[in-house]
């Protein structure tokens, strides 16, 4: 009986979290006059909201922009984050621990503190209204460095020593030896980075003004709050569904590695 009650509570909690997403998906296919009733299954499924959304904004171009930016940021974080994480975990040099603790300290700083100086740098470099402003400032982050450092510490040192005896350099050890043994960490960091980059709104709103360069979250935000949706809730929900769909699909596809890495990435000194 205790086990049954436990699973009932888990089911209730899961339904409480997933119901808004299911309703959002269902309401995006419902007639406009039925959305306010919060009914889960509309009397008629239609694509009017999606057709109006595609007619009002260049959502396809924004989707491609977001895909390019998020993919470049994710690739950069995986490459540069793993390089720094490897150096902090397996290479001996003075100040290694001080650098590590400094990286941890930067995680406590709010993004708003660095927003103004970062924007001034972007303006001075002439990167406003370019993809450089969206990609380069995010090619490395503290979380990926810390997670790579902790994961690489769990890999036996004998494996690295054997590679060095065979003549492998440090980069070859990292990309040919450690990366194949760190697939769960790579997938989890990749998903987290891709999600954070995909959902970023504030920074693109500041540095991108050309509609042809806008990312999907930025364009959807301006579409919803800027009046172009014309108070049509179905159109707003349709844009929200398209915005969330890539993240949901990515998580469903890689959830096994995500959970595995979450379970194995403990803090080790």
N, C-alpha and C positions, 0 to 999 in steps of 0.2 A: 504493500500500500504506500509506503514511504517513497519507493521508486516511482510509482505511478504519479503521485502528487508532484514529485520533482520534475518529471517530464511534462506534466500539465503546466507547471509554472514556466518552464522553458518555452513551451509552445505559445503561451500567452505573451511572454516577453518578445518572442520572435515575431508574432503577428502584430504586436504594437509597433515594432520598428518597421516592418515591411509594408504595413497597410497604406501609409501615405504614398509610397512609391507605386503600389498597385493601383491606388485611386488616381494618381497623376497619369499613369499610362492609360487607364480606362477612360478618364475624363477627356484626354486629348483626342479620343475618337468619338466623343459624344456630341450631340447637338448643343449649341450654345445655351439654349434655354433649360437644359437638364443639368448643367454642371453645378449650379448653385445648390442643388438638392443633395449633393454628396452621395449620390447613388453609385454603387460599385459596378453595376452592369447597366449600361444605357439601353434604352429601347431600340436604338438604331446606331450601328457603327458606321462612321463616315470619315473621310479624309479631308474634309473642308478646312479644318484648322491647319493641317500641314500644307495644303495648297496655298492658303492665304499667307502663311509664314514664308514660303519660298518665293512668293510674288512680292512680298514687302521688303525683304532683306536678302543680301547675297550670302545665305547661310552655307552654301557649298564651298565658296571661296574661303569663308571664315573657318570652316572645318579643316580645309587643307592647310591654312596658315597655322592653326593650332597643332595639327599633326606634325608639321615641319618643326615648329618651335619646341614642342614637347619631346619629340624624338631626338633632336640635337642636344637639348639640355640633359636628357636621360643618358645618352651616349657619353657626353662629357663628364657627367657625375660618376658614372661607372668607371671610366678610364682614369680620370684624375683623382677621384676619391679613393680608388683601390691603390693607386701609386702612393699616395700619402699614407693611407692605412698600412700598407706593407712596410713603408719606411719606419713608421712609428712602432710597429709590432716586431719587426725582425732585424732591423739595422741598428747598430750601436753607434751613437754619436752624442756629444755633449748637448744638454738642453732638450733631450727628447721628451722627457716627462713634462718639462715646463711648457713646451709647445703643445703637448696633448691637453694639459689643463687649461691653457689659453684658448684652445679650440672649444673646450667644454664651456668656458666662460662666455664665448661669443654666442652660444645658444641661448643664454639668458637675456640677451639684448633684444628689445622689441624692434621689429622691422622699421617702425616709424622713425627710430633714431638715425638710421643710415639712409633714410629715404631722400632727404634734401641733398646731402653731399653726393650721393650716388647720381641723382638727377643732374646736378651741376656738372659732374664728370661726363655724363652722357651728352649734355649740351656742348661742352667744350670739345668733345671728340667729334661732334657733328653726326651723332648716331640717332637723333630724334627722327621718328618715322622710318626706322629701318629695323630689320630683324636682329641686328647686332645688339640693340638695346634690350631685346627680350631674351636673348640667348646667353651672351657673354657674362653678364653679372651672375648668372645662375649655374655656371659650368662646374662649380664646386660648392658643397655645403658641409656643414659640420656633422650632421647626422650620418651621412654616408661614410665620412672618415672614421668616426667612432665605431660604427657597425662593422666596417671592413677590418679595422684594427682588432676588434674583439673576435671576429670570426677567424682571422688569420692566426691568432694566438692559439686557436684550438687545433690547428693543423700541426702534425708532428714536425719537430725541427729536423729529424733525421731525413725526411723527404727533401727538405731544402738543402741540407748538407750534401746529400747524394747528387742533387742536380748541380751544385757548385763543383763537386769533384769531377763531374762529367763535362765541365767547361761551360755551363750555362751562365750567362750574365743575369743581372738582377731583373731586367725587364723580361727576359725570356722565362725566368723562374716565375715571375708574376703572372704572365699571360698564358704560358704553356703548362705550368705545373699547378699554381694556386687557383687560377680561374676555373679549370675543370673540376676542382674539388670544392668550389665555393658556389655552385649553381644556386642553392637555396638563398644564399645571401645576395647574389647578383639579382635574382628574380625579385626578392622582396624590396631591395633598394630601388630597383628599376620601377616597380609598381608605385612605390611611395613617391618617387621623384616625378614620374609621369603624371600621377594624380595631382600633385602639388602644382606642377607647371601647367597642366591642362585647366585647373580651376582658378588660376591666378587672374584677378580682375583689376586690382588697384594699380599695380605697376603698368600694365598695358594702357589703362586709361590715362596715365600721366605722360607716357612717352610716344604713344601712337595716336595720331589724329586722322590719318588717311584711311578711309573705310576699306580700301582694297587690301590693307595690311593688318586689319583688326583680327584678333583671335576670336574664337567662337564665344567664350565667356564674356568678353568685352562687348561684342556685337549684340549678344542676347541681353546683357544688362542694359545697354543703351536702348535696345528695342522695347524692353519691358517698361523701363522707367522714363523713357524719353517721349512717350506718346505715340510712337509709330504703330504700336499694337492696337491703338484705338479702343482701349478698355475691353478688348475681347479676351476673356480668360482662356478660352480654348486655344487660341494662338500662342499665348504665353506658356501654357502647359506643353504644347507641342514643341516649342523651342527648348523648354527645360528637359523634355524626354530625350531629344537629340543630343543635348549637352551631356546628359548623364550616361547615355548608352555606351560610348567607348570605354568608360571607366568600369562599368558593370561587366562588360564582356571581357575586359582584360583581367579583372579579378576572378571571374568564373573560370577562365582558362588556366590561370596560374595559381589558383588558390591552394593546391597541394604544396607547392614550393613555398608559398607565403606562410602557411601554417607551420611547415617544417622548420623554416628559418626562425620564426617567432619563438618556437619551442627550444631551439638550440643556441640562440644568441644570448647567452648569459654574460654578465660582466666578469671578466677575469683580469687579474693583475699579474 
